[in-house]
Amino acid sequence: MKDLRTYGAYAVVAGASSGIGEQFARQLAAAGVTPVLVARRKDRLEALAAELSGAYGVDSLVVALDLLEDGAVDELSRQVSGLDIGIVVANAGIFHAGPFVGNELSDELDVLALDGALPLRLAHRFGREFVGRRRGALILVASSLAASPVPFQANYAAVKAYVLSLGQALNHEWKKHDVDVLVVSPGPTRTEGLDNAVGIDFGKLGGRKMDPAVVARTALRQLGRKAHVIPGLMNNLADLAGKYLLPRSASVRLYGRIIEQALTGPGTAA
Ligand SMILES: NC(=O)c1ccc[n+]([C@@H]2O[C@H](COP(=O)([O-])OP(=O)(O)OC[C@H]3O[C@@H](n4cnc5c(N)ncnc54)[C@H](OP(=O)(O)O)[C@@H]3O)[C@@H](O)[C@H]2O)c1
C-alpha cells in the first residue's frame, strides 16, 4: 500500500458513522491520516473519534451534517478550510429496493442526490484543489450492481453505474496531474445499510456477505494502482461473467429473477 500520508494530513470520509465508511476512517487513522468524520449521527462520530484518538493518537474532526441538505458540501468545505485534505472518500449512500412505481419518487431522488450528485460535488470541490496543487486522491464507492441494469433496484444500479463511469474517466483525466482516483464496487457487505435496506431482505439471497473492513482495505491498497477495484473473488467472477459471458439482456433478466425473490414490500412475492 502507498503511504497514504503522502496525499495530505487529513482524509474526508463521507458516511463515516457506520459500515464501510467507518472502516475507511479506522484504516486511514491506522495509516497515520487524520479522518474528517462526516455523517448525520453526531454521537456515533464522536464515539468513533474518541476511539481513534485512544488507538492511534489522531485528533479526528467531527462534521455532523445531513449531506442531502442544500449547501451541505459548501458547509463541509467551510469546516475543513485550512486543513491539508489529501483524500476524499465519497461513501455516504442509501437505497430503496422494490417495484419502481411502488417507491416514492422523493426517496429515489434522495438516492440520486446522495449516491450520485454528492460524489460529483465532492469530486468537483476537492478535485479542483487536488489538480491545482498536483496532489490528492478521490475514492468513490459504487457497487457490484453498477455492472448491469438491475430490475427492482433500477435507480440505485443506474446511479452506481454513473459513479463508476465518472470515477474511471476522472482517473484518466487526473493522472497527468498526479491525482489518484479509485472506484470501489463492493458486493453484498455486512453493514447496517444492508441489514436495514428498505424493500428487500438480503438474507434471502444467500451467499456470504463481505466484511466491510476488507472492502476498505482492498480499496486503500489499490489506490494509486487501479481505476476500479471489486473486492472479493466471487464478486470479481460475477462481474467477469456479466461482462463477457452474458448478453446484457440476459444479465437484466437474471438480476430481475434474483432480486425479485428477496423483495419484502407490499405487492411483492414475499
Ligand atoms: N453494504 C453493501 O452491501 C454495499 C454494497 C455495495 C455498495 N455499497 C455502498 O457502500 C456505501 C456505504 O454503505 P454501507 O453499506 O456501509 O451503509 P451504512 O452502514 O448504512 O452507511 C451509510 C453511511 O452513509 C451515511 N449517510 C446516509 N445518509 C446520509 C445523509 N443524508 N447525510 C450524511 N450521511 C449520510 C450514514 O450515516 P448517518 O446515518 O449517521 O447519516 C452512514 O455513515 C454506500 O454508498 C452503498 O451504496 C454497500
The ligand as an ORCA input file, in Angstrom:
! r2SCAN-3c Opt
* xyz 0 1
  N     -23.376     -2.882      2.213
  C     -23.388     -3.289      0.961
  O     -23.709     -4.455      0.675
  C     -22.964     -2.366     -0.161
  C     -22.749     -2.938     -1.415
  C     -22.380     -2.104     -2.468
  C     -22.204     -0.745     -2.264
  N     -22.423     -0.224     -1.030
  C     -22.235      1.222     -0.874
  O     -21.361      1.455      0.203
  C     -21.629      2.740      0.755
  C     -21.751      2.613      2.271
  O     -22.859      1.777      2.568
  P     -22.940      0.862      3.864
  O     -23.424     -0.451      3.427
  O     -21.700      0.978      4.639
  O     -24.177      1.556      4.595
  P     -24.382      2.170      6.047
  O     -23.798      1.304      7.093
  O     -25.842      2.464      6.104
  O     -23.561      3.523      5.975
  C     -24.037      4.616      5.239
  C     -23.354      5.873      5.727
  O     -23.890      6.989      4.992
  C     -24.333      7.979      5.919
  N     -25.460      8.734      5.418
  C     -26.648      8.254      4.980
  N     -27.454      9.277      4.670
  C     -26.757     10.423      4.927
  C     -27.065     11.790      4.823
  N     -28.263     12.225      4.377
  N     -26.131     12.688      5.203
  C     -24.934     12.274      5.661
  N     -24.567     10.985      5.760
  C     -25.494     10.079      5.399
  C     -24.717      7.184      7.169
  O     -24.619      7.995      8.328
  P     -25.828      8.676      9.135
  O     -26.994      7.760      9.057
  O     -25.246      8.855     10.505
  O     -26.053      9.982      8.440
  C     -23.620      6.132      7.199
  O     -22.464      6.663      7.801
  C     -22.897      3.242      0.078
  O     -22.546      4.144     -0.951
  C     -23.504      1.981     -0.523
  O     -24.285      2.234     -1.648
  C     -22.794     -1.002      0.036
*
